[in-house]
Amino acid sequence: MLDCIRVKKGSSQRLIAVFVDVAGAGKTGLIVSVRVLRASDGKYLADDASWNVSPTSEPTAAEVSATHNPGVYEYEFAMPDALDQYLIRMDGTAAAANRYVYGRIEAVATGDADLHKVRAALVNRQTQSIADGVVTIMDDDGVTPLVTLTPSVDDPDNASENILTPS
């Protein structure tokens, strides 16, 4: 999903929002509320880390530095230890002009899996079968297959990915 940040469950993700005025200057001194909606049951995160049916006392984001980073606010979101999606909104005030919609965060079992495959594609040993065109990207040990790219029968110019269980 392009509009979704994937974060390992049980870890944390720093959320950053930037608030500027019409001239582009950072807005300082705001009280930025962080609204987190859990997709599976429609409950909202409260500032005491409980989940409620309606938004009550929402957590707040801290201003990073009014002097060095004016208008920048951050909140460290502790990902629950469950696979789910969370919708985030950081709100500077009730005015829509000061509202920043963060997007979606999805808790996944292993947040580093996609990054590991990308790095492996760039630096690890690869083989290609002359007979069928299958490209195999090896894991860090140089022997264990991590990803195979199999030419598609429907579209010979575009490979389809076949992900094997990494070791």
C-alpha positions in Angstrom: 0.0 0.0 0.0 1.5 3.3 -1.0 -0.6 5.4 1.4 0.2 3.2 4.4 3.3 3.1 6.6 4.1 -0.4 7.7 5.6 -0.7 11.2 6.6 -3.8 13.1 4.0 -4.6 15.8 5.2 -3.9 19.3 7.7 -1.2 18.1 7.1 2.5 17.8 6.9 5.1 15.0 7.7 8.8 15.3 4.9 10.9 13.7 5.9 14.3 12.6 3.6 17.2 11.6 4.6 20.6 10.3 2.3 23.6 10.8 3.0 26.8 8.9 1.1 30.1 8.4 0.1 31.5 5.0 3.5 33.1 4.6 5.2 29.7 5.2 6.5 30.5 8.7 6.4 27.7 11.2 3.5 28.0 13.8 4.8 27.7 17.3 3.1 27.3 20.6 0.3 25.1 19.3 -1.4 22.3 21.3 -1.4 19.5 18.8 -3.8 16.7 19.5 -3.1 13.3 18.0 -6.2 11.3 17.1 -5.5 7.6 16.5 -8.4 5.4 15.2 -8.0 1.7 15.3 -9.5 0.3 12.1 -10.5 -3.2 13.4 -13.0 -1.9 16.0 -13.3 1.9 15.4 -11.9 2.7 18.9 -9.8 5.8 19.6 -6.5 6.0 21.6 -6.7 8.1 24.8 -3.8 9.8 26.4 -3.7 7.1 29.1 -3.1 4.5 26.3 -6.6 3.0 26.7 -8.9 2.5 23.6 -12.4 4.2 23.7 -15.5 4.1 21.6 -15.3 7.9 21.2 -12.4 10.3 21.2 -11.9 11.7 24.7 -8.6 12.9 26.1 -6.3 12.5 23.1 -2.5 12.4 23.3 -0.6 15.5 22.3 2.4 16.0 20.1 5.4 17.9 21.5 6.9 20.9 19.7 10.4 19.9 18.6 12.0 23.3 19.0 10.4 26.7 18.5 13.9 28.2 17.9 15.5 25.6 15.6 12.5 23.8 14.1 9.5 26.2 14.3 6.2 24.6 13.5 7.5 21.0 13.8 5.7 18.7 16.2 6.3 15.0 16.9 4.6 12.2 18.7 6.1 8.7 19.4 3.3 6.2 18.6 3.8 2.9 20.4 2.5 0.3 18.0 0.3 -2.2 19.9 1.3 -5.8 19.7 -1.5 -6.7 17.3 -1.8 -6.8 13.5 -4.1 -3.9 12.7 -4.3 -0.5 10.9 -4.4 2.9 12.5 -5.7 6.1 11.1 -3.8 9.2 12.3 -4.8 12.9 12.5 -2.7 15.6 14.1 -4.7 18.7 14.8 -3.1 22.1 15.7 -6.5 23.7 16.5 -10.1 23.4 15.6 -9.5 25.3 12.4 -9.1 23.1 9.3 -6.1 25.2 8.2 -4.1 23.9 11.1 -5.1 20.2 10.6 -2.6 17.7 9.4 -3.8 14.3 8.3 -1.0 11.8 8.8 -2.5 8.8 7.0 -2.5 5.1 7.9 -0.1 3.0 9.8 -0.3 -0.7 9.7 1.2 -3.0 12.3 3.0 -5.9 10.6 4.7 -9.0 11.9 8.1 -8.0 10.6 8.7 -4.4 9.6 12.1 -5.0 8.2 11.2 -7.8 5.7 10.5 -5.5 2.7 13.7 -3.4 3.4 15.7 -6.6 3.7 14.4 -7.8 0.2 15.2 -4.4 -1.4 18.8 -4.4 0.1 19.3 -8.0 -1.0 18.2 -7.2 -4.6 20.9 -4.5 -4.7 23.8 -6.3 -3.1 23.3 -10.1 -2.8 24.2 -12.9 -5.2 21.6 -13.5 -8.0 21.2 -16.3 -10.4 19.1 -16.6 -13.6 17.9 -19.8 -15.3 18.5 -19.8 -19.0 15.8 -22.3 -19.5 12.9 -20.5 -18.0 14.2 -17.0 -17.2 13.6 -17.3 -13.4 15.8 -14.8 -11.4 16.7 -15.9 -7.9 17.9 -13.4 -5.3 19.9 -15.1 -2.6 19.7 -14.3 1.1 22.7 -12.8 3.0 24.4 -16.2 3.2 24.6 -16.3 -0.6 23.0 -19.8 -0.8 19.4 -19.6 0.6 16.9 -18.3 -2.0 15.1 -15.2 -0.6 13.0 -14.0 -3.7 12.4 -15.5 -7.1 11.1 -13.5 -10.0 9.3 -15.6 -12.5 8.5 -14.3 -16.0 4.7 -14.1 -16.4 3.1 -16.3 -19.0 0.5 -13.5 -19.6 3.1 -10.7 -19.9 6.6 -11.9 -20.8 8.0 -8.4 -20.3 6.9 -8.2 -16.6 8.0 -10.7 -14.0 5.7 -11.8 -11.2 7.2 -12.1 -7.7 7.2 -15.4 -5.8 8.3 -14.8 -2.3 10.0 -17.7 -0.5 10.3 -18.0 3.3 13.5 -16.2 4.3 15.8 -18.0 6.6 
